[in-house]
Amino acid sequence: MLQDATSYAAMPRTLAMLELVAQGERDIERGRLIPQREVFKALRKRLSPK
C-alpha cells in the first residue's frame, strides 16, 4: 500500500488516538468511571486562582 507523505506523517497521531479510545473503552468495561459533574468540579477547583 502506498501513502502520500502527509498521510504517513499523520499515522502516529491517528494510532495514538485509537489507543486512547481503546483505553477509554477498557475503563468503561471495568467500571472505572467518574461522573462528568465531579470531573468539572475538580477542574474548576484546580484551575481557580488561589
BELZIMO-V538659 format. One line per field, one symbol per residue. ss: DSSP state (@ for helix, = for strand, . for the rest). Layout:
BEGIN
ss: ???
END
This chain:
BEGIN
ss: ....@@@@@@@@@@@@@@@@@@@@@@@@@......@@@@@@@@@@@@...
END
